[in-house]
């Protein structure tokens, strides 16, 4: 018996330098790029991030090499995007560990606080991520989302990503299975 089954879309964008990104009209927004645990702990001490379901894993992820992009509005974290410049850095989302892409960064998971949704933060931060220099010859960014999540698909496409494939995820008891071979990452 399959307990959970979903179709995901995989999107790609070439990393070609600086991205100009403007959010919806919010004057007190700032983007925090967190690469080390000390910076993360300082941000957590100054901001409310407890609403994020994977907040407890962020410190560990940063230790493993993940980079966090957070949109902070006042003292509230309004949006979190997790970026894995190396496959091993993804401790939350296992998809990038399944893809064999050497010259790419993987974005996800991403989450916007419910009170900040619909303000353009998601495509704004995705464009910012794509303009960031990750080094090590990274030339592409990949992100995936459920095909049924139309708000996420819309934000991803507004940020300039294009769909390059689909795959399925099925969960049976405690085991998860990805149908990655159907994904055309080289498209």
Phi and psi in degrees as GROMACS dihedral restraints (atoms count N, CA, C in turn):
[ dihedral_restraints ]
;  ai    aj    ak    al  type     phi  dphi    fc
    3     4     5     6     1   -89.3    20    10
    4     5     6     7     1   124.6    20    10
    6     7     8     9     1   -87.1    20    10
    7     8     9    10     1   -31.5    20    10
    9    10    11    12     1  -145.7    20    10
   10    11    12    13     1   127.6    20    10
   12    13    14    15     1  -139.1    20    10
   13    14    15    16     1   138.0    20    10
   15    16    17    18     1  -152.5    20    10
   16    17    18    19     1   151.6    20    10
   18    19    20    21     1  -101.2    20    10
   19    20    21    22     1   134.5    20    10
   21    22    23    24     1  -120.0    20    10
   22    23    24    25     1   146.1    20    10
   24    25    26    27     1  -102.9    20    10
   25    26    27    28     1   140.2    20    10
   27    28    29    30     1  -108.7    20    10
   28    29    30    31     1   130.8    20    10
   30    31    32    33     1  -121.1    20    10
   31    32    33    34     1   147.7    20    10
   33    34    35    36     1  -133.0    20    10
   34    35    36    37     1   148.8    20    10
   36    37    38    39     1  -142.6    20    10
   37    38    39    40     1   137.2    20    10
   39    40    41    42     1   -75.0    20    10
   40    41    42    43     1   139.3    20    10
   42    43    44    45     1   -92.1    20    10
   43    44    45    46     1   104.2    20    10
   45    46    47    48     1  -121.5    20    10
   46    47    48    49     1    30.7    20    10
   48    49    50    51     1   108.8    20    10
   49    50    51    52     1  -159.7    20    10
   51    52    53    54     1   -62.3    20    10
   52    53    54    55     1   134.3    20    10
   54    55    56    57     1  -111.9    20    10
   55    56    57    58     1   126.9    20    10
   57    58    59    60     1   -85.4    20    10
   58    59    60    61     1   126.1    20    10
   60    61    62    63     1  -137.8    20    10
   61    62    63    64     1   128.0    20    10
   63    64    65    66     1  -122.6    20    10
   64    65    66    67     1   127.0    20    10
   66    67    68    69     1   -80.5    20    10
   67    68    69    70     1   178.2    20    10
   69    70    71    72     1   -58.8    20    10
   70    71    72    73     1   161.7    20    10
   72    73    74    75     1   -65.1    20    10
   73    74    75    76     1    89.6    20    10
   75    76    77    78     1  -130.5    20    10
   76    77    78    79     1   113.3    20    10
   78    79    80    81     1   -80.3    20    10
   79    80    81    82     1   -22.6    20    10
   81    82    83    84     1  -100.3    20    10
   82    83    84    85     1    22.0    20    10
   84    85    86    87     1   -84.3    20    10
   85    86    87    88     1   143.4    20    10
   87    88    89    90     1  -142.5    20    10
   88    89    90    91     1   147.9    20    10
   90    91    92    93     1  -100.9    20    10
   91    92    93    94     1   124.9    20    10
   93    94    95    96     1  -106.0    20    10
   94    95    96    97     1   127.1    20    10
   96    97    98    99     1  -107.2    20    10
   97    98    99   100     1   116.5    20    10
   99   100   101   102     1  -111.5    20    10
  100   101   102   103     1   119.3    20    10
  102   103   104   105     1  -116.3    20    10
  103   104   105   106     1   -10.5    20    10
  105   106   107   108     1  -137.7    20    10
  106   107   108   109     1   159.8    20    10
  108   109   110   111     1   -65.6    20    10
  109   110   111   112     1   -37.1    20    10
  111   112   113   114     1   -61.0    20    10
  112   113   114   115     1   -45.8    20    10
  114   115   116   117     1   -64.1    20    10
  115   116   117   118     1   -39.2    20    10
  117   118   119   120     1   -63.6    20    10
  118   119   120   121     1   -47.1    20    10
  120   121   122   123     1   -63.2    20    10
  121   122   123   124     1   -36.9    20    10
  123   124   125   126     1   -64.3    20    10
  124   125   126   127     1   -45.1    20    10
  126   127   128   129     1   -62.3    20    10
  127   128   129   130     1   -43.7    20    10
  129   130   131   132     1   -61.6    20    10
  130   131   132   133     1   -37.1    20    10
  132   133   134   135     1   -67.6    20    10
  133   134   135   136     1   -23.6    20    10
  135   136   137   138     1  -103.8    20    10
  136   137   138   139     1   -13.7    20    10
  138   139   140   141     1  -132.7    20    10
  139   140   141   142     1   160.0    20    10
  141   142   143   144     1   -92.6    20    10
  142   143   144   145     1   112.9    20    10
  144   145   146   147     1  -126.2    20    10
  145   146   147   148     1     5.3    20    10
  147   148   149   150     1   -63.5    20    10
  148   149   150   151     1   -19.3    20    10
  150   151   152   153     1   -69.1    20    10
  151   152   153   154     1   -21.8    20    10
  153   154   155   156     1   -78.7    20    10
  154   155   156   157     1   122.7    20    10
  156   157   158   159     1   -65.8    20    10
  157   158   159   160     1   -21.6    20    10
  159   160   161   162     1  -107.4    20    10
  160   161   162   163     1    20.1    20    10
  162   163   164   165     1   -60.7    20    10
  163   164   165   166     1   -36.8    20    10
  165   166   167   168     1   -67.3    20    10
  166   167   168   169     1   -20.5    20    10
  168   169   170   171     1   -94.2    20    10
  169   170   171   172     1    -7.3    20    10
  171   172   173   174     1   -64.8    20    10
  172   173   174   175     1   -43.8    20    10
  174   175   176   177     1   -60.5    20    10
  175   176   177   178     1   -44.6    20    10
  177   178   179   180     1   -62.8    20    10
  178   179   180   181     1   -42.0    20    10
  180   181   182   183     1   -62.9    20    10
  181   182   183   184     1   -40.8    20    10
  183   184   185   186     1   -64.5    20    10
  184   185   186   187     1   -39.3    20    10
  186   187   188   189     1   -60.0    20    10
  187   188   189   190     1   -34.0    20    10
  189   190   191   192     1   -82.9    20    10
  190   191   192   193     1    -7.1    20    10
  192   193   194   195     1   115.5    20    10
  193   194   195   196     1     1.5    20    10
  195   196   197   198     1   -71.5    20    10
  196   197   198   199     1   155.4    20    10
  198   199   200   201     1  -119.4    20    10
  199   200   201   202     1   131.6    20    10
  201   202   203   204     1  -103.4    20    10
  202   203   204   205     1   133.4    20    10
  204   205   206   207     1  -112.4    20    10
  205   206   207   208     1   118.2    20    10
  207   208   209   210     1  -122.3    20    10
  208   209   210   211     1   138.2    20    10
  210   211   212   213     1   -99.3    20    10
  211   212   213   214     1   122.9    20    10
  213   214   215   216     1  -111.9    20    10
  214   215   216   217     1   128.1    20    10
  216   217   218   219     1  -117.6    20    10
  217   218   219   220     1   109.1    20    10
  219   220   221   222     1    66.9    20    10
  220   221   222   223     1  -118.1    20    10
  222   223   224   225     1  -110.3    20    10
  223   224   225   226     1    10.1    20    10
  225   226   227   228     1  -104.9    20    10
  226   227   228   229     1   137.6    20    10
  228   229   230   231     1   -79.7    20    10
  229   230   231   232     1   116.5    20    10
  231   232   233   234     1   -93.5    20    10
  232   233   234   235     1   -25.4    20    10
  234   235   236   237     1  -152.8    20    10
  235   236   237   238     1   144.1    20    10
  237   238   239   240     1  -129.2    20    10
  238   239   240   241     1   128.7    20    10
  240   241   242   243     1  -126.6    20    10
  241   242   243   244     1   130.8    20    10
  243   244   245   246     1  -101.8    20    10
  244   245   246   247     1   127.6    20    10
  246   247   248   249     1  -122.0    20    10
  247   248   249   250     1   129.2    20    10
  249   250   251   252     1  -111.7    20    10
  250   251   252   253     1   102.7    20    10
  252   253   254   255     1   -73.9    20    10
  253   254   255   256     1   -17.0    20    10
  255   256   257   258     1  -129.7    20    10
  256   257   258   259     1   147.4    20    10
  258   259   260   261     1   -55.7    20    10
  259   260   261   262     1   -38.1    20    10
  261   262   263   264     1   -68.9    20    10
  262   263   264   265     1   -17.1    20    10
  264   265   266   267     1   -77.2    20    10
  265   266   267   268     1   -14.1    20    10
  267   268   269   270     1   -84.3    20    10
  268   269   270   271     1   107.2    20    10
  270   271   272   273     1  -106.7    20    10
  271   272   273   274     1    -7.9    20    10
  273   274   275   276     1  -105.7    20    10
  274   275   276   277     1   -51.4    20    10
  276   277   278   279     1  -104.0    20    10
  277   278   279   280     1   113.7    20    10
  279   280   281   282     1   -78.3    20    10
  280   281   282   283     1    -4.1    20    10
  282   283   284   285     1   -61.6    20    10
  283   284   285   286     1   -44.9    20    10
  285   286   287   288     1   -66.1    20    10
  286   287   288   289     1   -24.8    20    10
  288   289   290   291     1   -72.7    20    10
  289   290   291   292     1   -21.0    20    10
  291   292   293   294     1   -84.7    20    10
  292   293   294   295     1   -27.0    20    10
  294   295   296   297     1   -86.0    20    10
  295   296   297   298     1   140.1    20    10
  297   298   299   300     1  -106.0    20    10
  298   299   300   301     1    80.0    20    10
  300   301   302   303     1  -124.5    20    10
  301   302   303   304     1   108.8    20    10
  303   304   305   306     1   -77.4    20    10
  304   305   306   307     1   -36.9    20    10
  306   307   308   309     1   -99.7    20    10
  307   308   309   310     1    30.6    20    10
  309   310   311   312     1  -131.1    20    10
  310   311   312   313     1   158.2    20    10
  312   313   314   315     1  -108.6    20    10
  313   314   315   316     1   151.7    20    10
  315   316   317   318     1  -116.1    20    10
  316   317   318   319     1   128.9    20    10
  318   319   320   321     1  -104.9    20    10
  319   320   321   322     1   127.5    20    10
  321   322   323   324     1   138.1    20    10
  322   323   324   325     1   151.1    20    10
  324   325   326   327     1   -77.4    20    10
  325   326   327   328     1   161.1    20    10
  327   328   329   330     1  -128.5    20    10
  328   329   330   331     1   144.7    20    10
  330   331   332   333     1  -153.0    20    10
  331   332   333   334     1   132.7    20    10
  333   334   335   336     1  -110.0    20    10
  334   335   336   337     1   134.6    20    10
  336   337   338   339     1   -57.5    20    10
  337   338   339   340     1   138.5    20    10
  339   340   341   342     1   -52.7    20    10
  340   341   342   343     1   -34.9    20    10
  342   343   344   345     1   -75.6    20    10
  343   344   345   346     1    -7.3    20    10
  345   346   347   348     1  -113.4    20    10
  346   347   348   349     1     5.0    20    10
  348   349   350   351     1   -73.6    20    10
  349   350   351   352     1   152.7    20    10
  351   352   353   354     1    81.9    20    10
  352   353   354   355     1    10.0    20    10
  354   355   356   357     1  -106.1    20    10
  355   356   357   358     1     3.9    20    10
  357   358   359   360     1    84.6    20    10
  358   359   360   361     1    13.3    20    10
  360   361   362   363     1   -67.3    20    10
  361   362   363   364     1   -37.9    20    10
  363   364   365   366     1   -64.1    20    10
  364   365   366   367     1   -55.3    20    10
  366   367   368   369     1   -63.9    20    10
  367   368   369   370     1   -31.6    20    10
  369   370   371   372     1   -59.7    20    10
  370   371   372   373     1   -51.9    20    10
  372   373   374   375     1   -70.8    20    10
  373   374   375   376     1   -32.8    20    10
  375   376   377   378     1   -63.3    20    10
  376   377   378   379     1   -41.0    20    10
  378   379   380   381     1   -65.3    20    10
  379   380   381   382     1   -38.9    20    10
  381   382   383   384     1   -62.2    20    10
  382   383   384   385     1   -43.5    20    10
  384   385   386   387     1   -59.6    20    10
  385   386   387   388     1   -44.2    20    10
  387   388   389   390     1   -68.5    20    10
  388   389   390   391     1   -19.7    20    10
  390   391   392   393     1   -91.8    20    10
  391   392   393   394     1    -4.3    20    10
  393   394   395   396     1   -80.3    20    10
  394   395   396   397     1   143.3    20    10
  396   397   398   399     1   -89.3    20    10
  397   398   399   400     1   107.3    20    10
  399   400   401   402     1   -90.6    20    10
  400   401   402   403     1   -11.1    20    10
  402   403   404   405     1    70.8    20    10
  403   404   405   406     1  -168.7    20    10
  405   406   407   408     1    54.9    20    10
  406   407   408   409     1    29.1    20    10
  408   409   410   411     1    69.6    20    10
  409   410   411   412     1    27.4    20    10
  411   412   413   414     1   -72.7    20    10
  412   413   414   415     1   121.6    20    10
  414   415   416   417     1  -118.6    20    10
  415   416   417   418     1    -8.9    20    10
  417   418   419   420     1  -139.5    20    10
  418   419   420   421     1   154.5    20    10
  420   421   422   423     1  -123.8    20    10
  421   422   423   424     1   138.1    20    10
  423   424   425   426     1  -121.8    20    10
  424   425   426   427     1   146.1    20    10
  426   427   428   429     1  -148.3    20    10
  427   428   429   430     1   146.7    20    10
  429   430   431   432     1  -131.3    20    10
  430   431   432   433     1   157.6    20    10
  432   433   434   435     1  -155.4    20    10
  433   434   435   436     1   161.0    20    10
  435   436   437   438     1   -61.9    20    10
  436   437   438   439     1   137.5    20    10
  438   439   440   441     1   -59.5    20    10
  439   440   441   442     1   -32.9    20    10
  441   442   443   444     1   -75.9    20    10
  442   443   444   445     1   -10.8    20    10
  444   445   446   447     1   -87.1    20    10
  445   446   447   448     1    79.6    20    10
  447   448   449   450     1   -63.3    20    10
  448   449   450   451     1   -32.2    20    10
  450   451   452   453     1   -65.9    20    10
  451   452   453   454     1   -42.5    20    10
  453   454   455   456     1   -67.0    20    10
  454   455   456   457     1   -44.5    20    10
  456   457   458   459     1   -58.4    20    10
  457   458   459   460     1   -43.4    20    10
  459   460   461   462     1   -62.0    20    10
  460   461   462   463     1   -45.5    20    10
  462   463   464   465     1   -63.2    20    10
  463   464   465   466     1   -40.2    20    10
  465   466   467   468     1   -64.0    20    10
  466   467   468   469     1   -45.1    20    10
  468   469   470   471     1   -68.3    20    10
  469   470   471   472     1   -36.0    20    10
  471   472   473   474     1   -63.5    20    10
  472   473   474   475     1   -27.8    20    10
  474   475   476   477     1   -81.7    20    10
  475   476   477   478     1    -0.6    20    10
  477   478   479   480     1    96.8    20    10
  478   479   480   481     1     8.6    20    10
  480   481   482   483     1   -80.5    20    10
  481   482   483   484     1   151.8    20    10
  483   484   485   486     1  -126.6    20    10
  484   485   486   487     1   147.0    20    10
  486   487   488   489     1   -70.9    20    10
  487   488   489   490     1   130.1    20    10
  489   490   491   492     1  -118.1    20    10
  490   491   492   493     1    -3.1    20    10
  492   493   494   495     1   173.0    20    10
  493   494   495   496     1   174.6    20    10
  495   496   497   498     1  -133.8    20    10
  496   497   498   499     1   153.9    20    10
  498   499   500   501     1  -147.9    20    10
  499   500   501   502     1   165.0    20    10
  501   502   503   504     1  -111.5    20    10
  502   503   504   505     1   151.5    20    10
  504   505   506   507     1  -128.1    20    10
  505   506   507   508     1   129.6    20    10
  507   508   509   510     1  -128.2    20    10
  508   509   510   511     1   140.4    20    10
  510   511   512   513     1  -118.6    20    10
  511   512   513   514     1   127.4    20    10
  513   514   515   516     1  -123.1    20    10
  514   515   516   517     1   114.5    20    10
  516   517   518   519     1    54.5    20    10
  517   518   519   520     1  -114.6    20    10
  519   520   521   522     1  -104.0    20    10
  520   521   522   523     1     4.9    20    10
  522   523   524   525     1  -102.8    20    10
  523   524   525   526     1   137.3    20    10
  525   526   527   528     1  -112.7    20    10
  526   527   528   529     1   141.5    20    10
  528   529   530   531     1  -128.0    20    10
  529   530   531   532     1   128.4    20    10
  531   532   533   534     1  -106.7    20    10
  532   533   534   535     1   138.8    20    10
  534   535   536   537     1   -97.6    20    10
  535   536   537   538     1    62.9    20    10
  537   538   539   540     1   -69.2    20    10
  538   539   540   541     1   -34.1    20    10
  540   541   542   543     1   -55.5    20    10
  541   542   543   544     1   -22.7    20    10
  543   544   545   546     1   -78.2    20    10
  544   545   546   547     1    -4.7    20    10
  546   547   548   549     1   -85.6    20    10
  547   548   549   550     1   123.9    20    10
  549   550   551   552     1   -92.2    20    10
  550   551   552   553     1    73.5    20    10
  552   553   554   555     1   -67.3    20    10
  553   554   555   556     1   -20.2    20    10
  555   556   557   558     1   -86.2    20    10
  556   557   558   559     1    -1.7    20    10
